[in-house]
Amino acid sequence: MSLAVGVASSSKNMGFDEKSSRSKESTEVKTPPNEEEVELHGEKIHRTMSESSVCATEDDEEEDVKKIDLGPQVTLKEQFEKDKDDESLRRWKEQLLGSVDFDSVGETLEPDVKIVSLAIISPGRPDILLPVPENGKPKGLWFTLKEGSRYRLKFTFQVSNNIVSGLKYSNTVWKTGVKVDSTKEMIGTFSPQQEPYTHEMPEETTPSGIFARGSYSARSKFVDDDNKCYLEINYTFDIRKDWSSTS
């Protein structure tokens, strides 16, 4: 699942196949070596990336990733003030960032993303609300899913300070110490605003059968294109013959 066996898995049986990892790739466009082109609400902008990295992604842990030196980020105000003499570009930026309160974002370079809520939605059942752990480690069993049931992950998040580029969700699942699923979902690029954003993962179906039942351990991450990690959750969950009485 998205929080379970591949919260972002594209497989209808929760994707117990490491090769079924899903990610969205954009068409490559040549940009300056210290910049990247990102899409924000359907429009393309360039921004300078930073060297900071808060945590490694699953790909970095398992693959030999080529490292490059990246220049500093610019503030949202600086991004907005660039090319003011270009009337068409100015109008485009006003349309793109017109709702941003520049007094509140100030001169902060680094964006900040806060995961506000997490929930598992299953047809015909009350939503399973998952408390977001401050230390990234929920106490005990985090949730239970019924085998062969349909579900999706829904979460809300707040963006502040600056544009967050290429926010991604990744999830890795193990059973009895063996990795059974590794998935990734591109969420998108977002400008800072007061109101939280909401995102729902595609609907999945839990696997069924005696071999699918049991306890699992998993790790979920929310990272951006700079490899900055905003939340990492290490948790356990169960797949059982029926829903938990408290779910």
Residue pairs with C-beta under 8 A, 6 or more apart in sequence:
1 7
1 9
1 14
1 120
1 145
1 151
1 153
1 171
1 204
1 206
2 8
2 9
2 152
2 153
2 169
2 171
2 183
2 185
2 201
2 204
2 220
3 118
3 120
3 130
3 142
3 143
3 153
3 171
3 218
3 220
3 233
3 235
3 237
4 14
4 143
4 145
4 173
4 206
4 216
4 218
4 237
4 239
5 14
5 15
5 16
5 173
5 180
5 181
5 206
5 207
5 216
5 218
5 239
6 14
6 15
6 20
6 171
6 173
6 181
6 182
6 183
6 204
7 153
7 169
7 171
7 183
7 185
7 201
7 204
7 220
8 22
8 169
8 170
8 171
8 183
8 184
8 185
8 201
8 202
9 15
9 20
9 21
9 22
9 171
9 181
9 183
9 204
10 20
10 22
10 183
10 202
11 17
11 20
11 204
12 204
12 205
13 205
13 206
13 207
14 181
14 204
14 205
14 206
14 207
15 21
15 181
15 183
15 204
16 180
16 181
16 207
16 212
17 181
18 179
18 180
18 181
18 182
20 183
21 182
21 183
21 184
22 183
22 184
22 185
23 168
23 184
23 185
23 186
24 186
26 39
29 37
31 37
31 46
32 46
33 68
34 48
34 49
34 70
34 71
35 46
35 47
35 48
35 49
35 71
36 46
36 47
36 49
36 165
36 225
37 44
37 45
37 46
38 44
38 45
38 46
38 47
38 163
38 165
38 166
38 189
38 225
39 188
39 189
40 96
40 163
40 189
40 190
40 191
41 96
41 191
43 92
43 96
45 79
45 96
45 163
47 73
47 74
47 79
47 163
47 165
48 70
48 71
48 72
48 73
48 74
49 70
49 71
49 73
49 165
49 225
49 226
50 70
50 71
50 72
50 73
50 109
50 110
50 226
51 69
51 70
51 72
52 110
52 226
52 228
53 226
53 227
53 228
54 227
54 228
54 229
55 221
55 223
55 227
55 228
55 229
55 232
56 227
57 168
57 170
57 221
57 223
57 227
58 170
58 172
58 182
58 184
58 221
59 65
60 227
70 226
72 109
73 109
73 110
73 162
74 109
75 105
75 106
75 107
75 108
75 109
75 162
76 97
76 100
76 102
76 105
76 161
76 162
76 163
76 191
76 192
77 102
77 105
77 106
77 107
79 93
79 97
79 163
80 93
80 97
80 100
80 102
83 89
83 90
84 90
96 191
97 191
99 191
99 193
100 191
100 192
100 193
101 194
104 160
104 192
105 160
105 161
105 162
105 192
106 161
108 161
108 162
109 161
109 162
110 161
110 162
110 228
111 159
111 160
111 161
111 162
111 163
111 164
111 165
111 192
111 224
112 159
112 160
112 161
112 162
112 230
113 157
113 158
113 159
113 164
113 167
113 222
113 224
113 230
113 231
114 157
114 158
114 160
114 230
115 132
115 155
115 156
115 157
115 222
115 230
115 231
116 132
116 155
116 156
116 157
116 158
116 196
117 129
117 132
117 155
117 156
118 129
118 130
118 132
118 153
118 154
118 155
119 127
119 128
119 129
119 130
119 153
119 154
119 155
120 127
120 128
120 130
120 143
120 145
120 151
120 152
120 153
120 154
121 127
121 128
121 151
121 152
121 153
121 154
121 200
122 128
122 149
122 150
122 151
122 152
123 150
125 243
125 247
127 154
128 143
128 247
130 138
130 142
130 143
131 138
132 231
132 233
133 139
133 233
136 231
136 232
136 233
136 234
137 233
137 234
137 235
138 233
138 235
140 236
141 215
141 236
141 237
141 238
142 235
142 236
142 237
143 237
143 238
143 244
143 247
144 237
144 238
144 239
144 240
144 243
144 244
144 247
145 151
145 206
145 237
145 238
145 239
145 240
145 243
146 206
146 239
146 240
146 241
146 242
146 243
147 206
147 207
147 208
147 209
147 212
147 213
147 239
147 240
147 241
148 205
148 206
148 207
148 208
149 205
149 206
149 243
150 203
150 204
150 205
151 203
151 204
151 205
151 206
152 200
152 201
152 202
152 203
152 204
153 200
153 201
154 198
154 199
154 200
154 201
155 198
155 199
156 196
156 197
156 198
156 199
157 167
157 196
157 197
157 199
157 222
158 196
158 197
159 190
159 191
159 192
159 193
159 197
160 192
161 192
162 192
163 189
163 190
163 191
163 192
164 189
164 190
164 224
165 189
165 224
165 225
165 226
166 186
166 188
166 189
166 224
166 225
167 186
167 187
167 188
167 189
167 190
167 222
167 223
167 224
167 230
168 184
168 185
168 186
168 187
168 222
168 223
168 224
169 184
169 185
169 187
169 201
169 220
169 221
169 222
170 182
170 183
170 184
170 185
170 220
170 221
170 223
171 181
171 182
171 183
171 184
171 218
171 219
171 220
171 221
172 179
172 181
172 182
172 183
172 218
172 219
173 179
173 180
173 181
173 182
173 216
173 217
173 218
174 180
174 216
174 217
174 218
175 214
175 215
175 216
175 217
176 214
180 216
185 201
187 199
190 197
206 212
206 239
207 239
212 239
213 238
213 239
213 240
213 241
214 238
214 239
215 236
215 237
215 238
216 236
216 237
216 238
216 239
217 234
217 235
217 236
218 234
218 235
218 236
218 237
219 232
219 233
219 234
219 235
220 231
220 232
220 233
220 235
221 229
221 231
221 232
221 233
222 229
222 230
222 231
222 232
223 229
223 230
224 230
238 244
